Amino acid sequence: MHQKRNVLWAKGYAQNRGTRSAMNRWFAAASMGLALLLAGPTAECLSAESALYLPDAPAAGEGQTRSQNPPAAAAGQSGTQTSPAANPAPPMTPEEQRKLAQEQLEQEEHQRVWAVVATFNTTANQEAIPLSPGQKFQLFFKSASDPWPFLLASVLAGISQAENGLPEYGQGVQGYGKRFGASYGDYFIGNFLGNAVFASVMREDPRYYQRGHGTYLRRALWAASGTVWCKRDSGTWGPNYANVIGNLSGAAIANVYYPQSERTVGATIGRGFSVTAQGIIGSEVIEFWPDVVRYHQRKQAEKLARQGGVPSAAQPAPASSAPTTDPPLQ
């Protein structure tokens, strides 16, 4: 009897281990693909640092500094001699803040990477207005109903079925449907709890704030910290409790539809932290995607300039051999 029980336990352990190794291979492949994607384009325009540095908050860029502190000459043209410190702008009313936050949110809901990946939970405005609880729920439902998470869930379900992950689900259309439902369920529940419910209760901003400037190392560290470090509605920065607790709570609720072999404490915690780690990859892509776009745009402009015989900025025009003075009249 004990020998039969040991055989069954060993068989289940081997299946779980195979599932874990398959997930680890997929996660490693995704990380390697991200590194290859970003290494080339960013090598020419970004440099690494010798010391690690993680700021308390992303500093305002040059353009933001100029917009917030206009030159004194512009003030002098108005015919009045007033200083911003003497006459500060009146604070916005709660209704004005809500309207401005709604305008910013609607702009963010059109952001994408590769014209496919939705990045609605991202902002490059370091002074973005905090979202109200209703706007946080709006942002979540907009993200959850977008075609992108369904496409991602279908791809992950196909990979899992090809590797026979979660063998209790079986194969065929029924097995694929179960894997698809589990994949999308993980996304929906985790984001609902972390980006809407807990973010509203704990007054945390569910958006990722792009740094957008600085060296490659500082920006990479900033992006990696986004899943555990966030901006609060008060304007301060601190631990991202909503995201971490939301991912772990979502993994626990997912035990309702996961097979019995995946309902252990270790498997549940592993799924929660796996979702958090996947968020780091997403933040890295979002942070450096504008650099990739600018790199390819510059290369395309240089190519068109060479084809048209027009010198680019990196290729100065050759000196002209024509005379600099008019020829004498005959």
Summary of the structure (lengths in Angstrom):
residues: 330
radius of gyration: 26.5
end to end distance: 118.6
largest distance: 118.6
contacts: 871
relative contact order: 0.11
helix: 62%
strand: 5%
